[in-house]
Amino acid sequence: MIASGRLCVISLIPLLFSLSLPPLAHCDEYELEVGSDALVDLGSVWTGEEVEVNLILHNPGDEDFVIDRIASTCGCTVPQADLRRIAAGGSEPLQVLFSAPRNRMIRRSVISLHSPAAGAVWEIQMVANVETATRFSPPQLHFGVIPLSASAQRHSREIEMENLTGAPMRVVGLHATPECFVVETGPAVIGPNETLDIAVDFVEPGVVGIHSGTLTVETESPPLPGLVIGLTAEIEGRVEIEPPRVWLGAVSASESKTETIRIRTPENVGFEVTDARSDHPAIAAAIERESEGTYAVHVHFSAASAETGVLNETLRIETNDSLQPEFDVEVLGIVRPN
């Protein structure tokens, strides 16, 4: 997006900006005078794009401009930190890396050059019109709720990537993490206003719970870094736990408290809870068979054996279920001093 070999001179620009002003063309160099009102307009920048901006800072004064600190109001705008002096009548380069956010917006930031002379601060305004280069449909890929199975089955979904630019976009790499998510689509070229269907598989890891990951799409044209899309899938076990965690609430250091959870499975007639234990000395558990396939686990907590503060422990449950032979239940609470 930066036209190399061009020079933009915008020194002595009044420090005013309106959305109605036409954006300047992208340039690889901007010339500014130390102490003047300065506005650097990057024009249109693609979401996620990284733009290297070279500022040529000219000091027209009779004294050196000494710099003891360079700061920025936005993490998306990172100036180099080793510039310390601009000699009288001389010029020095200041490199800035602008990383556009991943949402469409007008992004404004301020680069401040602090001088120890009477606490002087020279501010450089920087603005960019961040435009969307791609559109993903759906914007996040969800595999939904999948029942736990005995084998590592694969589930396939597709996400559509649309090129919103006026130039071909070359996709050079697609990566999904963690390893339970697999990308089947290879490198491709997406023409202007065309789409690419990206196939993603979810390979069941055999662990109950919500599994989250990311799909990263690396492109060369336009020069965007990796575009990241969220991936989620939920493995639902057949063992039911009610409530799903043990909440003890606030317990004084001299108190004891017992909470009960019920564990059952409607699909396994001979289901049994065989053990319930915790490594924490203040937590004990007792198992009670209530009916066929339903067990109550009474969790007893003795605050005298725990430290004051937040309690965040686990209770390990063991069963005879072939798919869920063991799993953890959270034990949460707050231990207050007497």
Buried (B, 14 or more C-beta within 10 A) or exposed (E): BBEEEEEBEBBEBEEEBEEEEEBBBBBBBBBBBBBBBBBBBBBBBBBBBBBEBBBBBBBBBEEBBBBEEBEBBBEBBBBEEEBEEBEEEEBBEBEBEBBBBEEBEEBBBBBBBBBEEEEEEBBBBBBBBBBBBBEBEEEEBEBEEBEBEEEEEEEEBEBEBBBBBEEBBBBEEBEBEEEBBEBEBEEBBBEEEEBBEBBBBBBBBBEBEEBEBBBBBBBBBBEBEBBEBBBBBBBEBBBBBEEEBBEBEEBBBEBEBBBBBBBBBEEBEEBBBEEBEBEBEBBBBEBEEEEEBBBBBBBBBBBEBBEBEEBEBBBBBBBEBEBBEEBEBEBBBEBBEE
